[in-house]
């Protein structure tokens, strides 16, 4: 289920909410864009500090995974990716899907930290992509590799900025994953087929981590 495009895409306060909602639209947009930029810079520096720091592979992976769980709006992204199939899924299927989606997403991202050793990144333009989402452009530099341009879409979730999408080479992670999951549902026995495929993928990731 993890295509080359998906793999490439992966390479990468409630107190303030009343004031934000009360502000004029222009002020709210400026505020979210600015907070999104600071948020991406802070989380990026956290990950880079872990990747380039001391410690074993397992400890680093766990530390990166913790940052990701806090930074990404996992449930929002998961529901978007599942699309219309979310409405027809049973409560049990939804619970398992959300659990599998979070584990798969976080493990895929955190497992790639080894590829980023020696990495640096710079935050560029910060602007509103829509009325509810800001986009933060970053340049990721790796030794002996071309720079990678990544755009991070950030939304205000429960009064705090959260990552809701990553765009690389013009391709959106959540849209790409939505297309891939829809294809699995259509050809693999509906929601149960998707869950089976996700269990298999997670088992493969766990196996790779043990090597």
N, C-alpha and C positions, 0 to 999 in steps of 0.2 A: 504493500500500500504506500510505502514511502518512495516516491519518485525522485529523480535527480533534481527536478525543480524544487520540490519540497525540501530536500536536503540543503540546497543552496539557500533557500529562504530562512532556514533555521540558523544558518551562519550569519549567529547575533545574538484637606482635613475637614472632617465633618463640621468643625467650627467655622470654617471658611465658606461653607456652602450657602448659608443664608445671605451673606454679603454678596456672593457671586450671583445668586439668583436675583437679588434686588438691584444689581448694577445695570446700567444701560448695556445693550447688546455689544457695542464696540468695546466697552471696558471689560465685560466678561470675556470676550474673545481674546483681548490682549492679555488678560490675566491667565487664562488657560494656556495660551501659547508660551508665555514666560515660565509658568510653573512646569509645563511639560518639558521645556528645555532643561531646566534645573533638575528635574526628576530623572531624565535620561542620562544627564551627565553624572549625577550622583550614583545611579545604579550601574552605569558603565564603569565608573571608577572602582566600584565595589568588586565587580566581576574581574576586572583587569588586575586588581590587587590580589585577588585569590589565585588567578591563573599564573601570574608572574611571581607569586610568593613561594614560601617554603611549604613543605607538607607533602604527604603521599597522595596518590591519585584518587583513592576512595574519599579521603577527607576533603579534597578540593571539589570533587564532584558533588558531594553532599552540601558543601558550602554554597556552590553555584546554584544548586537546585533550590536551596532555601531562599536565595535572592529572587530567583525566578518565580517561585510560588507567591511571593509578596508583590512582585512587580507586574505580573500579568493578570488581566481579568479573565481567568481561566474559564469560569462558567459562562460569561458573556460570549467569549470566542467559541466555546464548545457549542452553544445553542445556535449561534450564527452558522457555524460549519454544518451542523446537522440540518439546518433549514426547515422545510415543511415537515420533515420526518419527525421532528421534535414533537409536533402536535399529535401525531398518531402513535407515538411510542407509549408504552405502559409506564407506570411509575417505577416499577422494578427495572425496566430497560433504561429509563432515564438515569436512575441512580448508578447503574453499572456503567453506562456510557460516560457519565461525567467523571467517574473514578478512573476509568481506563484512559479517557482523553487527557486528564491531568497528568497521570503517570507517564503516558507516552510522550506528551509534549515536553514535559520537564526533563525526562531522561534523554530524549533526543537532543535537546539544547545543551544540557549539562555535560553529556558525553562528548561534545565537540570542543570542550574547553582545551583539550590537549592540542588541537589544531591551531589554537590561538596563542601559543606561548610566544612571548616577546611582542605581543600585539600592543598597539596604541590606537587611540581614536580621538577624533576631534568633532565637536558639535558645531554644526553650521547653522543654516537658516531655521527659524522657528516661526511657523505661521498656522493659521486656522485652515483646515482642509474642508470643514463643514461647520455648521452651527454648533455641533456637539463634539467634534474631534479636532485636535491639533496634530500637525505633522512636524517632526524634528528630523532634520537631515544630518547624517553623520558620515564621516569617512573613517574606515577602519584600515589601518596600515599594518602589514605583516612582513617580517623579514623575508627577503627574496621572493616576494609575491606581489602581484599588482594590488593596488588599493581596491577596497570594496566599498561601494556606496550603499548605505542602508537608510531607508526612511522609516521612522518609528511613528505609528499613529497612536495617539494617546487621548483617552477620554476621561472625564470626571466621573468616577464610580464611587458612590457613597461619600462624596466629599473629598476624595483623594485621587490623584492621577494614576491611571493604570494603562499598561500597554494593551492595545486591542488588535494590533496588526503590525507586520513587518513587510516592507516592500523592498525587493532587490531586483535589479535589472528590469524594473517596470512590472514585476509580478508580485501579487499580493499573496501572502501566506494563507490567510483565512479564505480567500476566494479559491485559491488552488486546492486547498484541502476540502472545501465544500464540494467542488467538482469531483474530486477523487472519491469522497465518501458516498456521494450520490450514485456514482457508477457502481460501487461495491454493493450498495443497497439494492439497486436495480437488477444486478446479475447474480447476487449471492444469497438470495433467500430472505430479503427484507432486512429488518432491524436485527434479527437474530444472526443473519449472515454477517452483518457489519461487526457485531459484537464478537463473533468468532474470529474474524480477521484481526480485530484489534487485540484480542487476547494472544493470538499467535505473534503479532508484531511485538507486543510487550515481552513475551517470553523470549523472543530473539534478542531484544535489547538487554534483558537481564543476563542471558547467556554470554553476550559479548562483554558485558561488564565483568564477568567472572574470569575471563581469559587473562 
